[in-house]
Amino acid sequence: MSERGVHRHLPRDLRDTDVVAVAVLPDFRVRVTHRDGTSVVHRFDPADFHGDFIELRDPATFATVQPIDGTLAWDLGGGLVYDRGGDALWLHAHGHCDGSHDLDRVER
């Protein structure tokens, strides 16, 4: 592959990074399962939700997460969607974090 940085660690078939299942856990954590079978718990820091997305600090709103088009997403209505790409989550799950997202940590 010719990508530089953390992206060189992505699988050849990017569809393998698609989010296919999500389970909400306490304390702003979600278990994310990818098409290739990778499954880990990601922890979000609610303080990172601000602006249009501040309502995600509410645990009930956070719990509405779902896979949408291969991403981890929250449909907040009115055309507003907060999402994290499957590729970034997959990289984070495999220990390759570029710091470009709001994930606090991965729990194995």
DRENDO-1510 file (C-alpha; in Angstrom, 1 decimal, always signed):
<recs>
REC; n; res; u; v; w
REC; 1; MET; +0.0; +0.0; +0.0 .
REC; 2; SER; +1.2; +3.5; -0.7 .
REC; 3; GLU; -0.6; +5.3; +2.2 .
REC; 4; ARG; +1.6; +7.1; +4.8 .
REC; 5; GLY; +1.2; +7.3; +8.5 .
REC; 6; VAL; -1.4; +5.2; +10.4 .
REC; 7; HIS; -3.5; +4.6; +7.2 .
REC; 8; ARG; -0.9; +2.2; +5.9 .
REC; 9; HIS; -2.2; -0.2; +8.6 .
REC; 10; LEU; -5.7; -0.4; +7.1 .
REC; 11; PRO; -6.8; -3.6; +5.5 .
REC; 12; ARG; -6.6; -3.8; +1.7 .
REC; 13; ASP; -10.4; -4.1; +1.5 .
REC; 14; LEU; -11.7; -1.0; +3.4 .
REC; 15; ARG; -15.2; -2.7; +3.7 .
REC; 16; ASP; -13.6; -4.8; +6.5 .
REC; 17; THR; -13.5; -1.7; +8.7 .
REC; 18; ASP; -17.3; -1.1; +8.4 .
REC; 19; VAL; -19.1; -1.0; +11.7 .
REC; 20; VAL; -21.7; -3.8; +11.6 .
REC; 21; ALA; -22.8; -3.9; +15.3 .
REC; 22; VAL; -22.8; -1.7; +18.3 .
REC; 23; ALA; -23.6; -2.4; +22.0 .
REC; 24; VAL; -24.0; +0.5; +24.4 .
REC; 25; LEU; -22.2; +0.1; +27.7 .
REC; 26; PRO; -22.2; +2.3; +30.9 .
REC; 27; ASP; -19.9; +5.3; +31.2 .
REC; 28; PHE; -19.9; +6.4; +27.6 .
REC; 29; ARG; -18.5; +3.2; +26.2 .
REC; 30; VAL; -19.6; +1.2; +23.2 .
REC; 31; ARG; -18.6; -2.2; +22.0 .
REC; 32; VAL; -18.0; -1.9; +18.2 .
REC; 33; THR; -17.9; -4.9; +15.9 .
REC; 34; HIS; -16.4; -4.5; +12.4 .
REC; 35; ARG; -17.1; -6.5; +9.3 .
REC; 36; ASP; -13.8; -8.4; +9.7 .
REC; 37; GLY; -14.7; -9.5; +13.2 .
REC; 38; THR; -12.7; -7.0; +15.1 .
REC; 39; SER; -14.6; -6.2; +18.3 .
REC; 40; VAL; -13.4; -3.8; +21.1 .
REC; 41; VAL; -14.9; -1.3; +23.5 .
REC; 42; HIS; -14.3; +2.3; +22.8 .
REC; 43; ARG; -14.6; +4.9; +25.6 .
REC; 44; PHE; -15.7; +8.4; +24.7 .
REC; 45; ASP; -15.1; +11.5; +26.9 .
REC; 46; PRO; -18.4; +13.4; +27.1 .
REC; 47; ALA; -16.5; +16.7; +27.5 .
REC; 48; ASP; -15.4; +16.3; +23.9 .
REC; 49; PHE; -19.1; +16.7; +22.7 .
REC; 50; HIS; -19.7; +20.4; +22.2 .
REC; 51; GLY; -21.5; +22.8; +19.8 .
REC; 52; ASP; -24.2; +21.1; +17.9 .
REC; 53; PHE; -23.4; +17.8; +19.5 .
REC; 54; ILE; -23.5; +18.8; +23.2 .
REC; 55; GLU; -26.6; +16.7; +23.7 .
REC; 56; LEU; -24.5; +13.6; +23.3 .
REC; 57; ARG; -23.3; +14.3; +26.9 .
REC; 58; ASP; -26.7; +13.0; +28.0 .
REC; 59; PRO; -26.3; +9.2; +28.6 .
REC; 60; ALA; -29.8; +8.6; +27.1 .
REC; 61; THR; -28.9; +10.4; +23.9 .
REC; 62; PHE; -25.5; +8.7; +23.8 .
REC; 63; ALA; -27.3; +5.4; +24.0 .
REC; 64; THR; -29.0; +6.0; +20.6 .
REC; 65; VAL; -25.8; +5.1; +18.7 .
REC; 66; GLN; -26.2; +2.7; +15.8 .
REC; 67; PRO; -24.3; +1.6; +12.7 .
REC; 68; ILE; -25.2; +3.8; +9.8 .
REC; 69; ASP; -23.6; +3.2; +6.4 .
REC; 70; GLY; -20.5; +1.5; +8.0 .
REC; 71; THR; -20.0; +4.2; +10.6 .
REC; 72; LEU; -20.7; +4.5; +14.3 .
REC; 73; ALA; -23.4; +7.2; +14.3 .
REC; 74; TRP; -25.9; +9.2; +16.3 .
REC; 75; ASP; -28.8; +10.5; +14.3 .
REC; 76; LEU; -29.8; +13.6; +16.3 .
REC; 77; GLY; -32.7; +14.6; +14.1 .
REC; 78; GLY; -33.2; +17.5; +11.8 .
REC; 79; GLY; -30.5; +16.2; +9.4 .
REC; 80; LEU; -27.8; +16.3; +12.2 .
REC; 81; VAL; -25.7; +13.2; +12.4 .
REC; 82; TYR; -22.6; +12.7; +14.5 .
REC; 83; ASP; -20.4; +9.9; +13.3 .
REC; 84; ARG; -17.1; +8.2; +13.6 .
REC; 85; GLY; -15.8; +6.5; +10.5 .
REC; 86; GLY; -15.3; +2.8; +10.6 .
REC; 87; ASP; -11.7; +3.1; +9.4 .
REC; 88; ALA; -10.7; +5.4; +12.3 .
REC; 89; LEU; -12.3; +3.1; +14.8 .
REC; 90; TRP; -10.7; +0.1; +13.3 .
REC; 91; LEU; -7.3; +1.7; +13.4 .
REC; 92; HIS; -7.8; +2.7; +17.0 .
REC; 93; ALA; -8.9; -0.8; +17.9 .
REC; 94; HIS; -5.6; -2.1; +16.4 .
REC; 95; GLY; -3.5; +0.4; +18.3 .
REC; 96; HIS; -3.0; +2.9; +15.5 .
REC; 97; CYS; -4.3; +6.2; +16.7 .
REC; 98; ASP; -3.5; +9.5; +15.0 .
REC; 99; GLY; -5.3; +11.6; +17.6 .
REC; 100; SER; -7.8; +13.0; +15.0 .
REC; 101; HIS; -10.9; +11.8; +16.9 .
REC; 102; ASP; -12.5; +12.0; +20.3 .
REC; 103; LEU; -12.0; +8.5; +21.5 .
REC; 104; ASP; -10.6; +8.4; +25.0 .
REC; 105; ARG; -9.3; +4.8; +25.0 .
REC; 106; VAL; -9.9; +1.2; +23.8 .
REC; 107; GLU; -10.6; -1.5; +26.4 .
REC; 108; ARG; -9.8; -5.1; +25.5 .
</recs>
